[in-house]
Amino acid sequence: MAAKIAVVGSMNMDLVARAHHIPEPGETIVGRDFRMVPGGKGANQAVAAARLGAKVMMVGRVGNDPFAAQLLQNLDKDGIDHRFVFQDIEEATGVALIMVDESGQNSILVAAGANYRLSVQDIESARSAIEEADVLLVQLENPVNTILRAVQIGHAAGVIVILNPAPARPVPEELLSLADFVIPNEPETTMMTGLPVNELNQAGIAAARLVEMGARQVIITLGKRGCYFCNQTTSKYFQAFRVNAIDTTAAGDAFLGGFAVALAENQPIEYAIKWGRASGALAATRMGAQPSLPNREEVLQLISNQMID
């Protein structure tokens, strides 16, 4: 039977354009290569998990507009159950306006829209989906009190709870302590701890600090440098898989999806971390967010080809 994963999170339509440079205030320039790409950290992680073989339930909120229909149709393509994606009649579907220059640097403006109207009542409506999951994945692109309620329900039901504290913002102590795994990247770690994460030894110190703050188990993702794991008894660094990275968009979401699926399939933590690293590495070899997310066979092949811890 397929592992069951519930994702409570955001759904956006990414509006992406490339240009020679990012315009200054008041400047108008001519861009190119405009694309509309389904995104949002919640939806990205849901798609990542579904492509790796999990049965995924998405919980979120969209507007009553054409973008909403497109995002729901996109979930359908990967077999994701979206009966608990609610439609909001007052707010538009979330969008991200993304400008990318020739060097690959970007400037992003997110209009959260309906994502920020996901309510505690919505979570109560989706209670059964959360309680029946093997793993619950949450992020911070919805109201914190809403995410906290989802985590409370999952924790009480014995569901493995994974908190991705993104975007970087203060995290309530209760939310931190109820999650089984807290998985931030470098800027998010610095935001939460006040500590730098520029060197591997600094990552270890910051991970230990998060445990002191109440997190049960921490994985700091370090991009091309791999990741660092820490709990009350263990601290360990894991190197990254070697790939030709061209675009790191959604690599972190791919890590979360891979790690969650392996955990939901009762794999040991270290092997689940390997799944996360392989998924993130493969996503970095392709352009875009959801189009870059790998399937199960690709992840298993990379793990087989590169025999690393």
C-alpha positions in Angstrom: 0.0 0.0 0.0 1.3 3.5 -0.9 2.4 5.8 1.9 -0.1 8.4 2.8 1.1 12.0 3.1 -1.0 15.1 3.9 0.4 18.5 2.9 -1.0 21.7 4.4 0.4 24.6 2.5 0.3 27.2 -0.2 -0.7 27.1 -3.8 0.5 29.8 -6.2 0.7 30.6 -9.9 4.3 31.7 -10.6 4.5 34.4 -13.3 8.1 34.3 -14.5 9.8 36.7 -16.9 13.5 37.0 -17.9 15.3 40.2 -18.7 18.8 41.6 -19.1 18.6 43.1 -15.6 16.0 43.6 -12.8 14.5 47.0 -13.2 15.2 49.8 -10.8 12.3 51.7 -9.1 10.5 53.7 -11.8 12.4 51.9 -14.7 10.6 50.1 -17.5 12.5 47.5 -19.5 11.6 44.9 -22.1 11.7 41.3 -20.9 11.3 37.9 -22.6 10.5 34.3 -22.0 7.3 34.8 -20.0 5.9 31.6 -18.4 3.2 30.7 -16.0 4.3 27.8 -13.7 2.3 26.2 -10.9 4.1 26.8 -7.6 3.8 27.5 -3.9 5.8 25.5 -1.4 2.9 23.4 -0.3 1.9 22.4 -3.8 5.6 21.8 -4.8 6.1 19.4 -1.9 2.8 17.6 -2.6 3.9 17.1 -6.2 7.4 16.0 -5.1 5.9 13.3 -2.8 3.3 12.1 -5.4 5.9 11.6 -8.1 7.9 9.4 -5.6 4.9 7.1 -5.2 3.0 8.4 -2.2 -0.8 8.9 -2.0 -1.0 12.6 -1.3 -3.8 14.8 0.1 -3.4 18.6 -0.4 -5.0 21.0 2.1 -5.1 24.6 1.0 -7.0 27.5 -0.3 -7.3 29.1 -3.8 -9.5 31.9 -5.3 -12.4 31.5 -7.6 -10.5 32.4 -10.7 -8.8 30.9 -13.8 -5.5 30.4 -11.9 -7.3 28.3 -9.3 -8.7 26.0 -12.0 -5.2 25.6 -13.6 -3.6 24.8 -10.2 -6.2 22.1 -9.4 -5.9 20.6 -12.8 -2.1 20.5 -12.3 -2.6 18.5 -9.0 -4.8 16.1 -11.0 -2.0 15.3 -13.3 0.0 13.8 -10.4 -3.0 12.1 -8.9 -3.1 14.4 -5.8 -6.4 14.4 -3.9 -7.5 18.0 -3.5 -11.0 17.7 -2.0 -9.7 19.8 0.9 -8.4 22.7 -1.3 -11.1 25.3 -0.6 -12.1 28.0 -3.0 -12.3 31.6 -1.6 -14.9 33.9 -3.1 -13.3 37.1 -1.7 -9.5 36.7 -2.4 -7.7 35.8 -5.6 -5.4 32.8 -5.9 -1.9 33.4 -4.7 0.6 34.5 -7.3 4.4 35.0 -7.3 5.8 37.7 -9.7 9.3 36.6 -10.5 11.9 38.5 -12.5 15.1 36.7 -13.5 18.2 38.4 -14.9 20.9 37.0 -17.2 23.0 35.9 -14.3 20.2 33.8 -12.8 19.5 36.2 -9.9 15.9 36.9 -9.3 13.5 39.3 -7.6 10.2 37.8 -6.3 7.0 39.5 -5.1 4.5 37.1 -3.6 0.8 38.1 -3.3 -0.4 35.5 -0.9 -4.1 36.0 -1.7 -6.3 33.1 -0.6 -3.3 31.3 0.9 -3.5 33.7 3.9 -7.2 32.9 4.4 -6.6 29.2 5.1 -8.4 29.0 8.4 -8.5 26.8 11.5 -12.0 25.9 10.4 -10.6 24.6 7.1 -8.1 22.4 9.0 -11.0 21.0 11.2 -12.8 20.1 7.9 -9.7 18.3 6.8 -9.1 16.6 10.2 -9.7 13.1 8.8 -7.2 13.5 6.1 -4.5 14.6 8.6 -5.3 11.9 11.1 -5.2 9.1 8.5 -1.8 10.2 7.1 1.5 8.6 7.8 3.3 11.9 7.5 2.1 15.5 7.7 4.1 18.2 5.8 3.6 21.9 6.7 5.4 25.2 5.9 4.8 28.8 6.9 3.1 30.3 3.8 -0.3 30.2 5.5 -1.3 31.8 8.9 0.8 30.4 11.7 -2.2 29.7 13.9 -3.7 27.6 11.1 -0.5 25.6 10.7 -0.3 25.1 14.4 -3.8 23.6 14.5 -2.9 21.1 11.7 0.3 20.1 13.6 -1.7 19.7 16.9 -4.1 17.4 15.1 -1.3 15.4 13.5 0.7 15.1 16.7 -2.3 13.9 18.7 -3.0 11.2 16.1 0.5 9.9 16.1 1.3 11.2 12.6 4.9 12.0 11.8 5.0 15.8 11.5 7.6 17.6 9.4 7.9 21.4 9.7 9.6 23.3 6.9 9.8 26.8 8.5 9.8 28.7 5.2 9.7 31.5 4.5 12.0 32.7 7.3 9.9 34.1 10.2 9.7 33.6 13.9 8.3 30.2 14.9 6.1 29.7 18.0 7.7 27.5 20.6 4.7 25.1 20.6 4.9 24.6 16.8 8.7 23.9 17.1 8.3 21.4 19.9 5.3 19.4 18.4 7.1 18.8 15.0 9.0 15.5 14.8 11.4 17.1 12.3 12.2 20.7 11.7 13.9 21.2 8.3 15.1 24.8 7.5 17.6 26.0 5.0 20.5 28.3 5.8 18.7 31.7 5.9 15.8 30.2 7.8 18.1 28.7 10.3 19.8 32.1 10.9 16.4 33.8 11.3 15.4 31.3 13.9 18.6 31.1 15.9 20.5 34.3 15.2 23.5 32.3 14.3 25.5 32.2 11.0 25.5 29.0 8.9 28.4 29.8 6.5 30.6 26.9 7.5 29.8 23.3 8.4 30.8 23.7 12.0 28.4 26.6 12.2 25.6 24.5 10.8 26.3 22.0 13.6 26.2 24.7 16.2 23.0 26.2 14.8 21.3 22.7 14.6 22.2 22.1 18.2 20.7 25.5 19.1 17.4 24.6 17.5 17.3 21.4 19.5 17.9 23.5 22.7 15.0 25.7 21.6 12.7 22.7 21.6 13.0 21.1 18.2 13.1 17.3 18.5 15.1 16.6 15.4 16.6 19.1 13.0 17.9 18.8 9.4 19.5 22.0 8.0 19.6 21.8 4.2 22.8 23.3 2.9 22.3 23.2 -0.9 25.3 21.9 -2.8 27.1 21.3 0.6 24.5 18.6 1.6 22.7 18.8 5.0 23.3 18.5 8.7 21.2 16.4 11.1 20.9 16.8 14.9 18.8 15.6 17.8 19.4 15.2 21.5 21.9 12.3 21.0 23.2 12.5 17.5 24.9 15.1 15.2 25.9 14.2 11.7 26.9 15.8 8.4 25.8 14.3 5.1 27.4 15.3 1.8 25.4 16.2 -1.3 25.0 14.1 -4.4 27.2 15.2 -7.3 25.2 16.6 -10.1 25.4 19.4 -12.7 23.1 21.9 -11.0 21.5 24.6 -13.3 18.5 25.8 -11.3 18.0 25.3 -7.6 14.3 26.4 -7.6 12.2 23.9 -5.6 15.3 21.7 -4.7 14.4 22.2 -1.1 10.8 21.2 -1.7 12.1 18.1 -3.5 14.2 17.3 -0.5 11.2 17.6 1.8 9.1 15.3 -0.5 11.8 12.7 -0.8 12.5 12.6 2.9 8.7 12.5 3.8 8.0 9.6 1.4 10.9 7.5 2.7 9.8 8.1 6.3 6.2 7.2 5.5 7.5 3.9 4.0 9.2 3.2 7.4 12.7 3.7 6.1 15.5 4.6 8.7 16.1 8.3 9.2 19.5 8.2 7.5 18.1 6.5 4.4 15.2 9.0 4.3 17.8 11.8 4.4 19.5 10.1 1.4 16.2 10.1 -0.5 15.8 13.8 0.3 19.3 14.6 -0.9 18.9 12.6 -4.1 15.5 14.2 -4.8 16.9 17.7 -4.2 19.9 17.1 -6.3 17.9 15.9 -9.3 15.6 18.9 -9.1 18.6 21.2 -9.4 19.5 19.7 -12.7 16.4 21.1 -14.4 14.7 24.4 -14.9 11.6 25.5 -13.0 9.8 24.4 -9.9 7.3 21.6 -10.3 8.6 20.6 -13.8 12.0 19.8 -12.2 10.7 17.4 -9.6 12.0 13.8 -10.2 10.2 10.5 -10.1 10.9 7.4 -8.0 13.0 5.6 -10.6 15.3 8.6 -11.1 15.9 8.9 -7.3 16.6 5.2 -6.9 19.0 5.3 -9.8 21.0 8.2 -8.4 21.2 6.5 -5.1 22.4 3.4 -6.8 25.0 5.2 -9.0 26.6 7.2 -6.2 27.4 5.1 -3.2 27.6 7.8 -0.5 26.5 7.9 3.1 
